[in-house]
Amino acid sequence: MTSIVLRPKKIRRVAWACAVGLVVVFTIVGLLLGDTPTGVIFRTSDQVAMIVLGFLLAGGVLLLTRPRVTADAEGVDVRNVVTSHHFDWNDVLSVSFPDGAAWARLELPEDEYISVMAVQAVDREYAVSSVRALRELHKAARV
């Protein structure tokens, strides 16, 4: 039984770079807060809070690395930034990637759809091969 796991490529690299950058910048700012000639007194708690804020923002940015699709002959699991869904292939009408869309989607009955954020247009050839793989699994399951 064939099973595939798809994750976005480019956004993962960008998100990790941004997260590291946020932590570094907020750590430097936090450490330098104590030496300001403005007359404002920053305490150690202010410095720690600035560093913690950097980590919290980095964690928020890293949520963009969360999307994943796991598909096999039985169905497809779609995990986006916040939500997760499971669909049997019988519940999916098609796998599409509309012109101008940022990511692929699963077309569902009654004009509904679910975005597949793991397959993003910026990944170009990887996105094309991912959609083809999902379509093949969908086609095989519906025969």
Rosetta constraint file for C-alpha pairs under 8 A:
AtomPair CA 1 CA 72 HARMONIC 7.20 0.50
AtomPair CA 1 CA 73 HARMONIC 6.80 0.50
AtomPair CA 2 CA 72 HARMONIC 5.81 0.50
AtomPair CA 2 CA 73 HARMONIC 6.81 0.50
AtomPair CA 3 CA 70 HARMONIC 7.20 0.50
AtomPair CA 3 CA 71 HARMONIC 5.64 0.50
AtomPair CA 3 CA 72 HARMONIC 4.30 0.50
AtomPair CA 3 CA 73 HARMONIC 7.27 0.50
AtomPair CA 4 CA 69 HARMONIC 7.87 0.50
AtomPair CA 4 CA 70 HARMONIC 5.70 0.50
AtomPair CA 4 CA 71 HARMONIC 5.36 0.50
AtomPair CA 4 CA 72 HARMONIC 6.44 0.50
AtomPair CA 5 CA 68 HARMONIC 7.00 0.50
AtomPair CA 5 CA 69 HARMONIC 5.59 0.50
AtomPair CA 5 CA 70 HARMONIC 4.48 0.50
AtomPair CA 5 CA 71 HARMONIC 6.58 0.50
AtomPair CA 6 CA 68 HARMONIC 5.62 0.50
AtomPair CA 6 CA 69 HARMONIC 5.03 0.50
AtomPair CA 6 CA 70 HARMONIC 6.49 0.50
AtomPair CA 6 CA 118 HARMONIC 6.23 0.50
AtomPair CA 6 CA 119 HARMONIC 7.21 0.50
AtomPair CA 6 CA 130 HARMONIC 7.05 0.50
AtomPair CA 7 CA 67 HARMONIC 6.29 0.50
AtomPair CA 7 CA 68 HARMONIC 4.79 0.50
AtomPair CA 7 CA 69 HARMONIC 6.66 0.50
AtomPair CA 7 CA 118 HARMONIC 4.82 0.50
AtomPair CA 7 CA 119 HARMONIC 6.92 0.50
AtomPair CA 8 CA 12 HARMONIC 6.50 0.50
AtomPair CA 8 CA 65 HARMONIC 7.50 0.50
AtomPair CA 8 CA 67 HARMONIC 7.13 0.50
AtomPair CA 8 CA 68 HARMONIC 7.47 0.50
AtomPair CA 8 CA 117 HARMONIC 7.60 0.50
AtomPair CA 8 CA 118 HARMONIC 4.76 0.50
AtomPair CA 8 CA 119 HARMONIC 5.87 0.50
AtomPair CA 8 CA 120 HARMONIC 6.38 0.50
AtomPair CA 8 CA 123 HARMONIC 7.09 0.50
AtomPair CA 9 CA 13 HARMONIC 6.86 0.50
AtomPair CA 9 CA 123 HARMONIC 6.30 0.50
AtomPair CA 10 CA 14 HARMONIC 6.31 0.50
AtomPair CA 10 CA 122 HARMONIC 7.02 0.50
AtomPair CA 10 CA 123 HARMONIC 6.18 0.50
AtomPair CA 11 CA 15 HARMONIC 5.78 0.50
AtomPair CA 11 CA 64 HARMONIC 7.09 0.50
AtomPair CA 11 CA 65 HARMONIC 6.87 0.50
AtomPair CA 12 CA 16 HARMONIC 6.14 0.50
AtomPair CA 12 CA 64 HARMONIC 7.14 0.50
AtomPair CA 12 CA 65 HARMONIC 5.09 0.50
AtomPair CA 13 CA 17 HARMONIC 6.21 0.50
AtomPair CA 14 CA 18 HARMONIC 6.12 0.50
AtomPair CA 15 CA 19 HARMONIC 5.99 0.50
AtomPair CA 15 CA 61 HARMONIC 5.92 0.50
AtomPair CA 15 CA 62 HARMONIC 5.80 0.50
AtomPair CA 15 CA 64 HARMONIC 6.67 0.50
AtomPair CA 15 CA 65 HARMONIC 6.88 0.50
AtomPair CA 16 CA 20 HARMONIC 6.13 0.50
AtomPair CA 16 CA 61 HARMONIC 7.93 0.50
AtomPair CA 16 CA 62 HARMONIC 6.61 0.50
AtomPair CA 17 CA 21 HARMONIC 6.07 0.50
AtomPair CA 18 CA 22 HARMONIC 6.03 0.50
AtomPair CA 18 CA 58 HARMONIC 7.30 0.50
AtomPair CA 18 CA 61 HARMONIC 7.33 0.50
AtomPair CA 19 CA 23 HARMONIC 6.30 0.50
AtomPair CA 19 CA 55 HARMONIC 7.94 0.50
AtomPair CA 19 CA 57 HARMONIC 7.48 0.50
AtomPair CA 19 CA 58 HARMONIC 4.20 0.50
AtomPair CA 19 CA 59 HARMONIC 7.16 0.50
AtomPair CA 19 CA 61 HARMONIC 6.18 0.50
AtomPair CA 19 CA 62 HARMONIC 6.70 0.50
AtomPair CA 20 CA 24 HARMONIC 6.16 0.50
AtomPair CA 20 CA 58 HARMONIC 7.09 0.50
AtomPair CA 21 CA 25 HARMONIC 6.02 0.50
AtomPair CA 22 CA 26 HARMONIC 5.94 0.50
AtomPair CA 22 CA 54 HARMONIC 5.56 0.50
AtomPair CA 22 CA 55 HARMONIC 7.44 0.50
AtomPair CA 22 CA 57 HARMONIC 7.14 0.50
AtomPair CA 22 CA 58 HARMONIC 6.02 0.50
AtomPair CA 23 CA 27 HARMONIC 5.88 0.50
AtomPair CA 23 CA 51 HARMONIC 7.10 0.50
AtomPair CA 23 CA 54 HARMONIC 4.81 0.50
AtomPair CA 23 CA 55 HARMONIC 5.63 0.50
AtomPair CA 23 CA 58 HARMONIC 6.56 0.50
AtomPair CA 24 CA 28 HARMONIC 6.14 0.50
AtomPair CA 24 CA 54 HARMONIC 7.90 0.50
AtomPair CA 25 CA 29 HARMONIC 6.09 0.50
AtomPair CA 25 CA 54 HARMONIC 7.65 0.50
AtomPair CA 26 CA 30 HARMONIC 5.81 0.50
AtomPair CA 26 CA 50 HARMONIC 6.07 0.50
AtomPair CA 26 CA 51 HARMONIC 5.33 0.50
AtomPair CA 26 CA 53 HARMONIC 7.36 0.50
AtomPair CA 26 CA 54 HARMONIC 5.01 0.50
AtomPair CA 27 CA 31 HARMONIC 6.09 0.50
AtomPair CA 27 CA 50 HARMONIC 7.08 0.50
AtomPair CA 27 CA 51 HARMONIC 4.84 0.50
AtomPair CA 27 CA 54 HARMONIC 7.06 0.50
AtomPair CA 28 CA 32 HARMONIC 6.12 0.50
AtomPair CA 29 CA 33 HARMONIC 6.00 0.50
AtomPair CA 29 CA 50 HARMONIC 7.40 0.50
AtomPair CA 29 CA 51 HARMONIC 7.98 0.50
AtomPair CA 30 CA 34 HARMONIC 7.98 0.50
AtomPair CA 30 CA 46 HARMONIC 7.52 0.50
AtomPair CA 30 CA 47 HARMONIC 4.37 0.50
AtomPair CA 30 CA 48 HARMONIC 6.67 0.50
AtomPair CA 30 CA 49 HARMONIC 7.79 0.50
AtomPair CA 30 CA 50 HARMONIC 5.14 0.50
AtomPair CA 30 CA 51 HARMONIC 5.66 0.50
AtomPair CA 31 CA 47 HARMONIC 6.13 0.50
AtomPair CA 32 CA 36 HARMONIC 7.69 0.50
AtomPair CA 33 CA 42 HARMONIC 6.27 0.50
AtomPair CA 33 CA 47 HARMONIC 6.34 0.50
AtomPair CA 34 CA 41 HARMONIC 7.23 0.50
AtomPair CA 34 CA 42 HARMONIC 5.44 0.50
AtomPair CA 34 CA 43 HARMONIC 6.96 0.50
AtomPair CA 34 CA 44 HARMONIC 7.85 0.50
AtomPair CA 34 CA 47 HARMONIC 7.55 0.50
AtomPair CA 36 CA 40 HARMONIC 7.21 0.50
AtomPair CA 42 CA 46 HARMONIC 5.91 0.50
AtomPair CA 42 CA 47 HARMONIC 7.20 0.50
AtomPair CA 43 CA 47 HARMONIC 6.63 0.50
AtomPair CA 44 CA 48 HARMONIC 6.20 0.50
AtomPair CA 45 CA 49 HARMONIC 5.98 0.50
AtomPair CA 46 CA 50 HARMONIC 6.22 0.50
AtomPair CA 47 CA 51 HARMONIC 6.47 0.50
AtomPair CA 48 CA 52 HARMONIC 6.13 0.50
AtomPair CA 49 CA 53 HARMONIC 6.00 0.50
AtomPair CA 50 CA 54 HARMONIC 6.42 0.50
AtomPair CA 51 CA 55 HARMONIC 6.56 0.50
AtomPair CA 52 CA 56 HARMONIC 6.20 0.50
AtomPair CA 53 CA 57 HARMONIC 6.14 0.50
AtomPair CA 54 CA 58 HARMONIC 6.08 0.50
AtomPair CA 55 CA 59 HARMONIC 6.11 0.50
AtomPair CA 56 CA 60 HARMONIC 6.33 0.50
AtomPair CA 57 CA 61 HARMONIC 6.30 0.50
AtomPair CA 58 CA 62 HARMONIC 6.15 0.50
AtomPair CA 59 CA 63 HARMONIC 6.56 0.50
AtomPair CA 60 CA 64 HARMONIC 7.78 0.50
AtomPair CA 62 CA 66 HARMONIC 7.34 0.50
AtomPair CA 63 CA 81 HARMONIC 5.90 0.50
AtomPair CA 64 CA 81 HARMONIC 6.00 0.50
AtomPair CA 65 CA 81 HARMONIC 7.68 0.50
AtomPair CA 66 CA 79 HARMONIC 7.28 0.50
AtomPair CA 66 CA 80 HARMONIC 6.49 0.50
AtomPair CA 66 CA 81 HARMONIC 5.52 0.50
AtomPair CA 67 CA 78 HARMONIC 7.62 0.50
AtomPair CA 67 CA 79 HARMONIC 5.14 0.50
AtomPair CA 67 CA 80 HARMONIC 4.28 0.50
AtomPair CA 67 CA 81 HARMONIC 5.57 0.50
AtomPair CA 67 CA 116 HARMONIC 7.90 0.50
AtomPair CA 67 CA 117 HARMONIC 5.81 0.50
AtomPair CA 67 CA 118 HARMONIC 4.88 0.50
AtomPair CA 68 CA 78 HARMONIC 6.20 0.50
AtomPair CA 68 CA 79 HARMONIC 5.11 0.50
AtomPair CA 68 CA 80 HARMONIC 6.63 0.50
AtomPair CA 68 CA 117 HARMONIC 7.50 0.50
AtomPair CA 68 CA 118 HARMONIC 5.02 0.50
AtomPair CA 69 CA 76 HARMONIC 6.98 0.50
AtomPair CA 69 CA 77 HARMONIC 5.60 0.50
AtomPair CA 69 CA 78 HARMONIC 4.71 0.50
AtomPair CA 69 CA 79 HARMONIC 6.15 0.50
AtomPair CA 69 CA 116 HARMONIC 7.41 0.50
AtomPair CA 69 CA 118 HARMONIC 6.23 0.50
AtomPair CA 70 CA 76 HARMONIC 5.76 0.50
AtomPair CA 70 CA 77 HARMONIC 5.11 0.50
AtomPair CA 70 CA 78 HARMONIC 6.74 0.50
AtomPair CA 71 CA 75 HARMONIC 5.80 0.50
AtomPair CA 71 CA 76 HARMONIC 4.18 0.50
AtomPair CA 71 CA 77 HARMONIC 6.17 0.50
AtomPair CA 71 CA 134 HARMONIC 7.30 0.50
AtomPair CA 71 CA 137 HARMONIC 7.64 0.50
AtomPair CA 72 CA 76 HARMONIC 6.49 0.50
AtomPair CA 72 CA 137 HARMONIC 6.67 0.50
AtomPair CA 73 CA 89 HARMONIC 7.85 0.50
AtomPair CA 73 CA 137 HARMONIC 6.03 0.50
AtomPair CA 73 CA 138 HARMONIC 7.62 0.50
AtomPair CA 73 CA 140 HARMONIC 7.30 0.50
AtomPair CA 73 CA 141 HARMONIC 5.68 0.50
AtomPair CA 74 CA 88 HARMONIC 6.06 0.50
AtomPair CA 74 CA 89 HARMONIC 6.47 0.50
AtomPair CA 74 CA 141 HARMONIC 6.97 0.50
AtomPair CA 75 CA 86 HARMONIC 7.27 0.50
AtomPair CA 75 CA 87 HARMONIC 5.57 0.50
AtomPair CA 75 CA 88 HARMONIC 4.07 0.50
AtomPair CA 75 CA 89 HARMONIC 4.75 0.50
AtomPair CA 76 CA 86 HARMONIC 5.79 0.50
AtomPair CA 76 CA 87 HARMONIC 5.36 0.50
AtomPair CA 76 CA 88 HARMONIC 6.36 0.50
AtomPair CA 76 CA 89 HARMONIC 6.93 0.50
AtomPair CA 77 CA 84 HARMONIC 7.27 0.50
AtomPair CA 77 CA 85 HARMONIC 5.73 0.50
AtomPair CA 77 CA 86 HARMONIC 4.37 0.50
AtomPair CA 77 CA 87 HARMONIC 6.43 0.50
AtomPair CA 78 CA 84 HARMONIC 5.61 0.50
AtomPair CA 78 CA 85 HARMONIC 5.20 0.50
AtomPair CA 78 CA 86 HARMONIC 6.28 0.50
AtomPair CA 78 CA 116 HARMONIC 6.50 0.50
AtomPair CA 79 CA 83 HARMONIC 5.99 0.50
AtomPair CA 79 CA 84 HARMONIC 4.23 0.50
AtomPair CA 79 CA 85 HARMONIC 6.42 0.50
AtomPair CA 79 CA 116 HARMONIC 7.83 0.50
AtomPair CA 79 CA 117 HARMONIC 7.99 0.50
AtomPair CA 79 CA 118 HARMONIC 7.92 0.50
AtomPair CA 80 CA 84 HARMONIC 6.11 0.50
AtomPair CA 80 CA 115 HARMONIC 7.95 0.50
AtomPair CA 80 CA 116 HARMONIC 6.91 0.50
AtomPair CA 80 CA 117 HARMONIC 5.77 0.50
AtomPair CA 80 CA 118 HARMONIC 7.18 0.50
AtomPair CA 81 CA 117 HARMONIC 7.84 0.50
AtomPair CA 87 CA 91 HARMONIC 6.25 0.50
AtomPair CA 87 CA 92 HARMONIC 7.05 0.50
AtomPair CA 88 CA 92 HARMONIC 7.01 0.50
AtomPair CA 89 CA 138 HARMONIC 5.93 0.50
AtomPair CA 89 CA 141 HARMONIC 6.37 0.50
AtomPair CA 89 CA 142 HARMONIC 6.94 0.50
AtomPair CA 90 CA 141 HARMONIC 7.70 0.50
AtomPair CA 90 CA 142 HARMONIC 6.56 0.50
AtomPair CA 91 CA 108 HARMONIC 6.54 0.50
AtomPair CA 91 CA 109 HARMONIC 7.29 0.50
AtomPair CA 92 CA 106 HARMONIC 6.45 0.50
AtomPair CA 92 CA 107 HARMONIC 5.99 0.50
AtomPair CA 92 CA 108 HARMONIC 5.07 0.50
AtomPair CA 92 CA 109 HARMONIC 7.30 0.50
AtomPair CA 92 CA 138 HARMONIC 7.94 0.50
AtomPair CA 93 CA 106 HARMONIC 7.44 0.50
AtomPair CA 93 CA 107 HARMONIC 5.37 0.50
AtomPair CA 93 CA 108 HARMONIC 5.42 0.50
AtomPair CA 93 CA 109 HARMONIC 6.66 0.50
AtomPair CA 94 CA 106 HARMONIC 5.98 0.50
AtomPair CA 94 CA 107 HARMONIC 5.16 0.50
AtomPair CA 94 CA 108 HARMONIC 7.41 0.50
AtomPair CA 94 CA 135 HARMONIC 7.42 0.50
AtomPair CA 94 CA 138 HARMONIC 7.47 0.50
AtomPair CA 95 CA 104 HARMONIC 7.34 0.50
AtomPair CA 95 CA 105 HARMONIC 6.00 0.50
AtomPair CA 95 CA 106 HARMONIC 4.74 0.50
AtomPair CA 95 CA 107 HARMONIC 6.11 0.50
AtomPair CA 95 CA 131 HARMONIC 7.01 0.50
AtomPair CA 95 CA 134 HARMONIC 6.96 0.50
AtomPair CA 95 CA 135 HARMONIC 5.98 0.50
AtomPair CA 95 CA 138 HARMONIC 7.87 0.50
AtomPair CA 96 CA 104 HARMONIC 5.83 0.50
AtomPair CA 96 CA 105 HARMONIC 5.47 0.50
AtomPair CA 96 CA 106 HARMONIC 6.31 0.50
AtomPair CA 96 CA 107 HARMONIC 6.96 0.50
AtomPair CA 96 CA 131 HARMONIC 7.53 0.50
AtomPair CA 97 CA 101 HARMONIC 6.68 0.50
AtomPair CA 97 CA 103 HARMONIC 6.69 0.50
AtomPair CA 97 CA 104 HARMONIC 4.45 0.50
AtomPair CA 97 CA 105 HARMONIC 6.23 0.50
AtomPair CA 97 CA 131 HARMONIC 7.72 0.50
AtomPair CA 98 CA 104 HARMONIC 7.29 0.50
AtomPair CA 101 CA 121 HARMONIC 7.25 0.50
AtomPair CA 102 CA 120 HARMONIC 5.78 0.50
AtomPair CA 102 CA 121 HARMONIC 5.30 0.50
AtomPair CA 102 CA 122 HARMONIC 7.62 0.50
AtomPair CA 103 CA 115 HARMONIC 6.75 0.50
AtomPair CA 103 CA 116 HARMONIC 6.09 0.50
AtomPair CA 103 CA 117 HARMONIC 5.48 0.50
AtomPair CA 103 CA 118 HARMONIC 7.48 0.50
AtomPair CA 103 CA 119 HARMONIC 5.47 0.50
AtomPair CA 103 CA 120 HARMONIC 4.25 0.50
AtomPair CA 103 CA 121 HARMONIC 5.60 0.50
AtomPair CA 104 CA 115 HARMONIC 6.11 0.50
AtomPair CA 104 CA 116 HARMONIC 5.15 0.50
AtomPair CA 104 CA 117 HARMONIC 6.85 0.50
AtomPair CA 104 CA 119 HARMONIC 5.68 0.50
AtomPair CA 104 CA 120 HARMONIC 6.65 0.50
AtomPair CA 104 CA 121 HARMONIC 7.86 0.50
AtomPair CA 104 CA 131 HARMONIC 7.40 0.50
AtomPair CA 105 CA 113 HARMONIC 6.42 0.50
AtomPair CA 105 CA 114 HARMONIC 5.48 0.50
AtomPair CA 105 CA 115 HARMONIC 4.31 0.50
AtomPair CA 105 CA 116 HARMONIC 4.94 0.50
AtomPair CA 106 CA 113 HARMONIC 5.44 0.50
AtomPair CA 106 CA 114 HARMONIC 5.31 0.50
AtomPair CA 106 CA 115 HARMONIC 6.53 0.50
AtomPair CA 106 CA 116 HARMONIC 7.03 0.50
AtomPair CA 107 CA 111 HARMONIC 7.36 0.50
AtomPair CA 107 CA 112 HARMONIC 6.32 0.50
AtomPair CA 107 CA 113 HARMONIC 4.49 0.50
AtomPair CA 107 CA 114 HARMONIC 6.82 0.50
AtomPair CA 108 CA 112 HARMONIC 5.04 0.50
AtomPair CA 108 CA 113 HARMONIC 5.06 0.50
AtomPair CA 108 CA 114 HARMONIC 7.55 0.50
AtomPair CA 109 CA 113 HARMONIC 7.97 0.50
AtomPair CA 116 CA 120 HARMONIC 7.98 0.50
AtomPair CA 119 CA 123 HARMONIC 7.58 0.50
AtomPair CA 119 CA 126 HARMONIC 7.99 0.50
AtomPair CA 119 CA 127 HARMONIC 5.31 0.50
AtomPair CA 119 CA 130 HARMONIC 6.80 0.50
AtomPair CA 119 CA 131 HARMONIC 7.47 0.50
AtomPair CA 120 CA 124 HARMONIC 7.63 0.50
AtomPair CA 120 CA 127 HARMONIC 5.99 0.50
AtomPair CA 121 CA 127 HARMONIC 6.20 0.50
AtomPair CA 122 CA 127 HARMONIC 7.92 0.50
AtomPair CA 123 CA 127 HARMONIC 5.51 0.50
AtomPair CA 124 CA 128 HARMONIC 6.38 0.50
AtomPair CA 125 CA 129 HARMONIC 6.17 0.50
AtomPair CA 126 CA 130 HARMONIC 5.96 0.50
AtomPair CA 127 CA 131 HARMONIC 6.14 0.50
AtomPair CA 128 CA 132 HARMONIC 6.25 0.50
AtomPair CA 129 CA 133 HARMONIC 6.10 0.50
AtomPair CA 130 CA 134 HARMONIC 6.23 0.50
AtomPair CA 131 CA 135 HARMONIC 6.06 0.50
AtomPair CA 132 CA 136 HARMONIC 6.13 0.50
AtomPair CA 133 CA 137 HARMONIC 6.36 0.50
AtomPair CA 134 CA 138 HARMONIC 6.09 0.50
AtomPair CA 135 CA 139 HARMONIC 5.95 0.50
AtomPair CA 136 CA 140 HARMONIC 6.06 0.50
AtomPair CA 137 CA 141 HARMONIC 6.11 0.50
AtomPair CA 138 CA 142 HARMONIC 6.23 0.50
AtomPair CA 139 CA 143 HARMONIC 6.40 0.50
